[in-house]
Amino acid sequence: MNDCGPIIHDDPVLAQGIMQFVGQPMFIVVATSHDRARLAARRAIIEFEDLAPVLTPADARKAESYVLNPLNSRAAMPKAAWPKRRITNAAR
C-alpha cells in the first residue's frame, strides 16, 4: 500500500504517475551496502513531462488541483428532526 496518511489515507509514500512537488520520493532502493544503494540509485532512468505549474490558490481551483479531495460536510441530524425551540431575548 502506497499510503502514509495517518488520518485521511491519501498521502502516498512514493510519487505515483505524477510528481506533486520537488523532492517527492519516486522509488526505493534496497541494497546490501550504502555504496551499492548509491550505485543502484544512479542507474534509475526517470522521464519527466513538463506540466503547467500551479502556484496560486486561483490556479489550483481552475486546474482542480487540491491538496485534499473536496469534502462535503453535513449535519448529523436533518433540520426536520431538530427540536422546536423558542428564541428568547435574555436582555429583557
N, C-alpha and C positions, 0 to 999 in steps of 0.2 A: 504494500500500500504506500503510495507516494503522498503522504499526508502527515503534517506535524502540527496541525491546528489543535490547540488544547480544548477549545470550547466549540467553535464552529469549525467543522472539519473541512477546511477549504484552503489550507496553506501547504502547497506542495514543497517537498524537500528539494526536489530537482526540477529544473525547467522542463516543461512537458509541451513540446510543439512550438511554443513561443516563449521567448525570454522576456520576462516582465521588467527587469531592472538590471543595471550594471552590477556585476558581482554575484548574480544569482548562480548557484551551483548547477552545472549541467550534467555531470557524471561523477561516478565514484570509482576510485582505483583501489584495488586490494592487491597487496604485494608482500613479499617476504622480507623486504628491506626498504628503507627510505629511498636509497638510490634507485632501486628497481621501480618504485612507485613514481618517482620523478621522471624516469625514462619512459614509462608507460603513458604518463600524462602528456608528455611532449609528443607522443605519436598520435594523439587524438586529432581527427580531422573534423573541423566544425565549419559549417557553411551558414552564413547569415544572409538574410534578405533585408534590405533597408525598409523600415516602416516609418510612417509619419509619426513624429514624436507627439506625445500627449503631455503637455506641460502645464496646463491650467485647468481649473475645475470646469470651465466652459468647454474646453477641448474634450475633456473626459466625458461630459454629458453628451456632446454632439457625437462622439465616437462610441457611446455606450460602453465606455471602459471604466469599470468600477473596481474599487478595492475589494468590496464585498458585493454579492448579489443584492439588488434592492430588496428590502424587507417590507412586508405589509403587516402592520400591527392592527389587531382588532381587540375590542373589549372582550373580556372573558364572559360577560353576560350581556345579551342583547338589550337594547333600551326598553323594549316592551316588557322585559322581566324586572326592570328596576322598580323598587318600591316607590309609591307616590309619596312625596314629601311636601309639606307646606314650607315655603321660604318665608322666614320672619326677619324683621329688622331688629337686631339686638340693641340698637341705639335708642329705641323708643322708651 
